[in-house]
Amino acid sequence: MEQMETVLGRLSEIEDAAVSLEEQAAEEKKKIAAEYEAKTKAFDAQLEAETQEKLKSLNEKLKAEAENELLKMKIETERELNAIEQEYSQNHEKLAEEIFRKLTGE
């Protein structure tokens, strides 16, 4: 009988140890999952920040290019207007005579 109690006591100890190991494994699994979740969130946040920075940089570059292009267009337009005004001031009498001749049929 004593042997039976010893065996049952030993089996009980083994079962307790097995349950304890299962609990430790479950806790370790939770810990690993939490670490993975934290690392995933940190990676996502870093990726989002990098993406926003790249977008900001690209937007600034595109804005600068657009402003540059507008400035070039403005300069070209002013140059063309000046050329037209110069042409008119130098030849306005001649142009007026040509228009008059066309209107009068001469």
C-alpha positions in Angstrom: 0.0 0.0 0.0 2.8 2.3 0.8 4.4 1.7 -2.5 1.1 2.6 -4.2 0.9 5.8 -2.3 4.5 6.6 -3.3 3.7 5.9 -6.9 0.5 8.0 -6.7 2.4 10.8 -5.0 5.1 10.6 -7.7 2.5 10.7 -10.5 0.9 13.6 -8.8 4.2 15.4 -8.7 4.8 14.6 -12.4 1.4 15.9 -13.3 1.9 19.1 -11.3 5.3 19.6 -13.1 3.6 19.0 -16.5 0.9 21.5 -15.7 3.5 24.0 -14.5 5.5 23.5 -17.7 2.3 24.1 -19.8 1.6 27.3 -17.9 5.2 28.5 -18.4 5.0 27.7 -22.1 1.7 29.6 -22.4 3.2 32.6 -20.6 6.3 32.5 -22.8 4.0 32.3 -25.9 2.1 35.4 -24.7 5.4 37.2 -24.0 6.7 36.4 -27.5 3.5 37.4 -29.1 3.5 40.7 -27.2 7.1 41.3 -28.3 6.3 40.5 -31.9 3.3 42.8 -31.8 5.4 45.7 -30.3 8.1 45.1 -33.0 5.5 45.1 -35.7 4.0 48.3 -34.5 7.4 49.9 -34.2 8.3 48.8 -37.8 5.0 50.1 -39.1 5.5 53.4 -37.4 9.0 53.8 -38.7 7.9 52.8 -42.2 5.0 55.3 -42.0 7.4 58.1 -40.9 9.9 57.3 -43.7 7.0 57.2 -46.2 5.7 60.6 -45.0 9.2 62.1 -45.2 9.7 60.8 -48.7 6.3 62.2 -49.8 7.1 65.5 -48.2 10.5 65.6 -50.0 8.9 64.7 -53.3 6.1 67.3 -52.9 8.7 70.0 -52.1 10.7 69.0 -55.1 7.7 69.0 -57.4 6.6 72.4 -56.0 10.1 73.9 -56.6 10.1 72.5 -60.1 6.6 73.9 -60.8 7.6 77.3 -59.4 10.8 77.2 -61.6 8.7 76.4 -64.7 6.3 79.2 -63.9 9.1 81.6 -63.5 10.6 80.5 -66.9 7.2 80.9 -68.5 6.8 84.4 -67.0 10.2 85.5 -68.2 9.5 84.1 -71.7 6.1 85.8 -71.8 7.6 89.1 -70.7 10.3 88.8 -73.3 7.7 88.1 -76.0 5.5 91.0 -74.9 8.5 93.3 -74.9 9.4 92.2 -78.4 5.8 92.8 -79.6 5.8 96.3 -77.9 9.1 97.1 -79.5 7.9 95.9 -82.9 4.8 98.0 -82.5 6.6 101.2 -81.4 9.1 100.9 -84.3 6.5 100.0 -86.9 3.2 101.4 -85.7 2.9 104.0 -88.5 3.8 101.4 -91.2 1.3 99.0 -89.7 -1.4 101.7 -89.6 -0.8 102.6 -93.2 -1.0 98.9 -94.2 -4.3 98.6 -92.4 -5.6 101.8 -94.0 -4.6 100.6 -97.5 -6.4 97.3 -96.9 -9.5 99.1 -95.7 -9.5 101.6 -98.6 -8.5 99.0 -101.2 -5.4 100.8 -102.4 
